[in-house]
Amino acid sequence: MPEHEAQYEAQVDVAVVGAGLAGLVCAQRLRQAGLRVILLEKSRGLGGRLATRRLAGTCADHGVRCLEVQGALTALLIPKLVEQNLLQPWLTQLTVVEAGQARSAHRACHSAINGLTAVAKWLAADLEIWSGQRLQQIAQAGTRWQLTLEAQNSAAQPPLLASAVVMAIPAPQALTLLEPLAAQLPDLIQAIQEVEFAPCLTVIASYTASAELPPPAVQFLDDANLAWISLESSKGRDPQIPTLIVQSSSAFAVQHLESNDLKSADGLLLHQAVAALNLPRWLEQPAELQVHRWRYGFVSQPLAAQYLSQSKPLPLVCAGDWCGGSNIEAALASGLAAAAETIRLLERSAEPLLEVSSAEFSSLLEQIAQP
C-alpha cells in the first residue's frame, strides 16, 4: 500500500476520494478491472467510521462498535474476515434498555482484537493510496478532471489528472467540493443536497488494570443523550486494560458539537451513562478520558439510489453509506455499484447497472485474500 507524499504521476484512470468502506471496495473493483486507480484520503488512517483509537497498551473502536450481518454482502464479508483471523465472535447477547427496562437481545457480533481498522487495511491490499492528502478543488482540464491536493502539514502538491472521479465521502463534504461546478452538475448537486447527516460524540474512558467494569455492551434505544456503551476490553485484547466507549445520541451531539470545551461534554456524557445504568460512581473518574467529534456520525436521510453519476462534462460518480441506505451493507453495495457505473461511463456503455452482484463481491474478496 504505497504512500505518496510529494511525487505524483500526472494522470490516472480513476481517482477515488475517500478511503471509507465504499471507497475501498470501489477502488478494489476498479483495480481488478485493470484500471489505474489512486485512492485519496485526507487523514492518515483508513476506514472512515471503522475507526480505532490507539491507547497505552490497548486500543478502542470509537466509530463502528462491531460488525454484524446486515445483508448479503456483510454475510460474505464477515466469514471471510474470520477466515483471515481478522475478526472473531464478540457478543451473542446484549442488554437493551427501553423505557427504563432492561432486556436481553441476541445478536451475532464480531470484533477485531487489534481494532476494526484492521478490516479497512485488509480491504486496502495492493491499492495505491495517497494518505494525508486533502482534496481542495476539482475542475475540468480538457478531457480530464484536475484535482488540486494539499498534503497535511506541507505545501500544496502538483495537481492530479484523472479520466473519472469517484467521490466516496459524506454528502456534505462532497457538496462543498462540487458546488463550484453547480452550473455543470445541477441535478447531481440537487440530489446531494437532499441527503442529511447527524453528528455524534464518542467518549473513550480508560481505567486501571484492577478495575471491574460492568457488562460488555448496553444499547440505549430511547435515551435522549446516549446511543450505546461498550466495554472494549471484552474484545480479547491483551493486556486487559479496562476501557469504556460511550457514544452519544445525535441530539446530545448537536448541543455540544461546537463547544470549545469538549472535556466538559465528555464528562457529562460519562456521568449520564453511569446514572442511566446505575453504575458505580467511581466510573466517572477514569485514568484517562478522551472524546472524538463525529460531525457526520449518522446518515439521517439517505439517498434512495446506490450512487449518483453524471457523464458530462466528464465521468463523475458519488458513493457512500448514504447511497441506498445508512449502514455498512449500504456502503459495500454503493462501492460496488459505483465501480460498475464508473467502468460504464469510461467505456461509454449505454447499459446501467441494475443490481449489485453478491457473486462479484465474493470474487473480489477472494482476490484480495490471495497471497
Stockholm file with secondary structure:
# STOCKHOLM 1.0

chainA/1-371         MPEHEAQYEAQVDVAVVGAGLAGLVCAQRLRQAGLRVILLEKSRGLGGRLATRRLAGTCADHGVRCLEVQGALTALLIPKLVEQNLLQPWLTQLTVVEAGQARSAHRACHSAINGLTAVAKWLAADLEIWSGQRLQQIAQAGTRWQLTLEAQNSAAQPPLLASAVVMAIPAPQALTLLEPLAAQLPDLIQAIQEVEFAPCLTVIASYTASAELPPPAVQFLDDANLAWISLESSKGRDPQIPTLIVQSSSAFAVQHLESNDLKSADGLLLHQAVAALNLPRWLEQPAELQVHRWRYGFVSQPLAAQYLSQSKPLPLVCAGDWCGGSNIEAALASGLAAAAETIRLLERSAEPLLEVSSAEFSSLLEQIAQP
#=GR chainA/1-371 SS CCBCSSCCCSEEEEEEECCSHHHHHHHHHHHHTTCCEEEEESSSSCSTTSCEEEETTEEEECSCCCBCCCSHHHHHHHHHHHHTTSCEECCSEEEEEETTEEEEEECCCEECTTCTHHHHHHHTTTCCEEESEEEEEEEEETTEEEEEEEETTSCBCCCEEEEEEEECSCHHHHHHHHGGGTTTCHHHHHHHHTCEEEEEEEEEEECCTTCCCCCSEEEESSCSSEEEEEEGGGSCCSSCCCEEEEEECHHHHHHHTTCSCHHHHHHHHHHHHHHHHTCCGGGGSCSEEEEEEEEEEEEEECBSSSCEEECSSSCEEECSTTBSSSSHHHHHHHHHHHHHHHHHHHHTCSCCCCSCCHHHHHHHHHHHHCC
#=GC SS_cons         CCBCSSCCCSEEEEEEECCSHHHHHHHHHHHHTTCCEEEEESSSSCSTTSCEEEETTEEEECSCCCBCCCSHHHHHHHHHHHHTTSCEECCSEEEEEETTEEEEEECCCEECTTCTHHHHHHHTTTCCEEESEEEEEEEEETTEEEEEEEETTSCBCCCEEEEEEEECSCHHHHHHHHGGGTTTCHHHHHHHHTCEEEEEEEEEEECCTTCCCCCSEEEESSCSSEEEEEEGGGSCCSSCCCEEEEEECHHHHHHHTTCSCHHHHHHHHHHHHHHHHTCCGGGGSCSEEEEEEEEEEEEEECBSSSCEEECSSSCEEECSTTBSSSSHHHHHHHHHHHHHHHHHHHHTCSCCCCSCCHHHHHHHHHHHHCC
//
